[in-house]
Amino acid sequence: MLKVNSINVYYGDLQVLWDVSFEVKEKEIVVLVGANGAGKSTTIRTVSSLLTPKSGSIEFDGIRLDRLPSNKIIEQGIVHVPEGRRLFSEMSVEENLIMGSLYAEAKHKRYQTMDYVYTLFPRLKERRKQMSGTLSGGEQQMLAIGRGLMSLPKVMMFDEPSLGLSPLLVQDVFKLVRTINSEGVTVLLVEQNVRQTLGMCHRAYVLENGRIVLQGTGRELLENEQVKEAFLGI
């Protein structure tokens, strides 16, 4: 479904990804794990065409994403829920959701999809006229995910969705990711909460200093001694 083939990515003259390759199959949850600065966010920013690889390729159902501008990536069915939510803070909840449904097919189904989002997040329905900048951190994360769903995604990429949330809200976010996946949406997840994400994913890749150093099922990596020592404190 989504294939990243030996991409090399730079910030100016500084190389940050070296020959990164991985695959996300339809209806999977695939996780990229690694320490701060490992290249996880850079990887999904490159899939979103916010960054352009110097070499290598990114394919989705046979289409070269690395040759498309970022606004065309959403039309392919790939949605990026960014780190830090990146909401339009001076727009209402409902206006933010509308901003997630600007291309033709999503626009046509806008209010049907919005009803679905409000079913998932009753709190957002209660606050639909409230400015998004006044929401709590958990509510803002709900809205960021809801805005992504408004684009009718085939693949949702989440960048650190649990960042800054209380332990209880973290559990809610991960439960929501599993729910979205169970309804047929493929998930690519970047997350530092390694134990939780490896416990829920189908497969995972470990990034270290811009390189893929390990891969396997979530269970395999949870039992890997290197992962235990580096990420789980065991």
C-alpha positions in Angstrom: 0.0 0.0 0.0 2.6 2.6 1.2 6.2 1.9 0.3 9.1 4.1 1.4 12.2 3.1 -0.6 15.7 4.1 0.5 15.0 7.8 1.0 17.8 10.2 1.9 16.6 13.5 3.4 18.4 16.7 4.2 17.8 19.9 6.1 20.0 22.2 4.0 23.4 20.5 4.0 22.6 18.3 7.0 21.5 14.8 6.2 18.9 13.5 8.7 17.7 10.3 7.0 19.9 7.6 5.5 18.4 5.0 3.1 15.2 4.7 5.1 12.9 2.0 3.8 9.7 0.5 5.2 6.3 -0.7 4.1 2.8 -0.2 5.5 0.2 -2.7 4.4 -3.5 -2.1 4.1 -5.4 -2.0 7.4 -2.2 -2.3 9.5 -1.0 -0.3 12.4 2.7 0.3 11.8 4.8 2.2 14.4 8.0 4.2 14.0 9.8 4.3 17.4 13.1 5.9 18.4 14.6 8.5 20.7 14.2 12.3 20.2 16.0 13.3 17.1 16.0 9.8 15.5 14.2 11.0 12.4 10.7 9.8 13.1 8.9 13.1 12.5 11.1 13.9 9.5 10.1 10.6 8.0 6.3 11.2 8.0 6.9 14.9 7.0 8.6 13.5 3.9 5.7 11.1 3.2 3.4 14.2 3.4 5.7 16.0 0.9 6.4 18.7 3.4 10.0 17.6 2.8 11.5 16.2 -0.4 13.9 13.3 -0.4 17.2 13.9 -2.2 17.0 10.4 -3.4 14.8 7.3 -3.1 11.1 7.1 -3.6 7.7 7.0 -1.8 4.9 5.1 -3.4 1.2 4.7 -2.5 -0.9 2.2 -4.5 1.6 2.6 -7.4 1.6 6.5 -7.3 4.9 8.3 -6.7 4.1 10.6 -3.7 7.5 12.2 -3.7 6.7 13.8 -7.1 3.5 15.4 -5.7 3.0 18.7 -3.8 1.7 18.3 -0.3 -1.8 19.5 -1.1 -2.2 16.5 -3.5 -1.2 14.0 -0.9 -4.5 14.4 0.9 -6.4 13.8 -2.3 -4.6 10.4 -2.4 -6.1 9.6 0.9 -3.1 10.2 3.2 -3.7 12.4 6.2 -1.0 13.7 8.6 -2.1 14.6 12.2 0.9 16.7 13.2 2.8 16.9 16.5 1.4 19.8 18.5 -2.1 19.6 16.8 -1.5 22.7 14.7 -5.1 23.9 14.9 -6.5 27.2 13.6 -6.7 28.6 17.1 -9.0 31.6 16.2 -11.5 29.4 14.4 -14.2 27.4 16.0 -14.2 23.6 16.4 -16.6 23.3 13.5 -14.6 25.6 11.3 -11.5 23.6 12.0 -13.4 20.4 11.0 -14.6 22.1 7.8 -10.9 22.9 6.9 -10.3 19.2 6.9 -12.8 18.7 4.1 -11.8 21.0 1.3 -11.2 18.7 -1.6 -14.1 17.5 -3.8 -15.0 14.1 -2.4 -14.5 15.1 1.2 -16.5 18.3 0.7 -19.4 16.4 -0.9 -19.6 14.1 2.3 -18.7 16.9 4.7 -21.7 16.9 7.0 -22.1 13.1 7.0 -18.4 12.8 8.1 -18.9 15.6 10.7 -21.7 13.6 12.2 -19.3 10.6 12.4 -16.7 12.7 14.1 -19.2 14.0 16.6 -20.2 10.5 17.4 -16.6 9.6 18.1 -16.1 12.8 20.1 -19.3 14.0 21.8 -17.2 16.7 23.6 -16.4 18.3 20.3 -20.1 18.5 19.4 -20.8 20.2 22.7 -18.0 22.7 21.9 -18.6 23.1 18.2 -18.9 26.9 18.3 -16.1 27.4 20.8 -12.7 28.7 19.6 -10.3 25.9 19.3 -7.5 27.8 21.0 -9.6 27.8 24.2 -9.9 24.0 24.3 -8.0 21.8 26.8 -5.0 19.8 25.5 -7.0 16.6 25.2 -9.9 18.3 23.4 -7.4 19.9 21.0 -6.0 16.4 20.2 -9.5 15.1 19.6 -10.1 18.0 17.2 -6.8 17.4 15.4 -7.8 13.8 14.8 -11.3 14.8 13.9 -10.0 17.2 11.3 -7.9 14.5 9.8 -10.9 12.2 9.6 -12.8 14.8 7.7 -10.5 14.2 4.7 -11.8 10.6 4.4 -8.4 9.1 4.9 -7.2 5.7 3.7 -4.0 6.2 5.7 -3.7 8.3 8.9 -0.2 9.3 10.1 -0.1 10.4 13.7 3.0 12.3 15.0 3.3 11.9 18.8 -0.5 12.0 19.5 0.0 11.4 23.3 2.4 14.3 23.7 1.5 16.5 26.7 -1.5 14.5 27.7 -2.4 13.0 31.1 -2.0 9.2 31.4 -5.8 8.7 31.3 -6.1 10.8 28.1 -3.2 8.9 26.6 -5.2 5.7 27.0 -8.1 7.3 25.3 -6.0 8.4 22.3 -4.6 4.9 21.8 -8.0 3.4 22.1 -9.2 5.8 19.5 -6.3 4.9 17.1 -7.3 1.2 17.4 -11.0 2.1 16.8 -10.1 4.0 13.6 -8.0 1.1 12.4 -10.7 -1.4 13.1 -13.0 0.6 10.8 -10.6 0.1 7.9 -8.2 3.0 8.1 -4.5 2.1 7.9 -2.3 3.8 10.5 1.3 4.9 10.6 2.1 6.1 14.1 5.1 8.0 15.4 5.3 7.8 19.2 7.7 7.8 22.1 5.4 5.7 24.3 7.1 2.5 23.2 5.5 -0.1 25.4 2.0 1.0 24.6 2.5 1.3 20.8 4.5 -1.9 20.4 1.7 -3.6 22.4 -1.0 -2.5 19.9 0.7 -2.4 16.5 1.0 -5.1 13.8 4.6 -4.2 12.9 7.2 -1.7 14.0 10.5 -0.1 12.8 13.1 1.3 15.1 14.9 4.5 13.9 18.3 5.4 15.3 20.2 8.5 14.1 18.2 8.6 10.9 18.6 4.9 10.0 16.3 1.9 10.4 18.1 -0.4 12.8 15.4 -3.0 13.8 12.1 -4.2 12.5 9.5 -6.8 13.4 6.2 -7.4 14.9 5.3 -5.4 18.0 5.7 -8.6 20.1 9.1 -9.4 18.6 10.4 -5.9 19.4 8.9 -5.9 22.9 11.0 -9.0 23.6 14.1 -7.7 21.9 16.9 -7.1 24.4 18.2 -4.0 22.6 14.7 -2.4 22.7 14.2 -3.4 26.3 17.5 -1.7 27.3 17.1 1.4 25.1 13.4 2.2 25.5 11.9 0.2 28.3 14.5 0.6 31.0 14.9 -3.2 31.5 
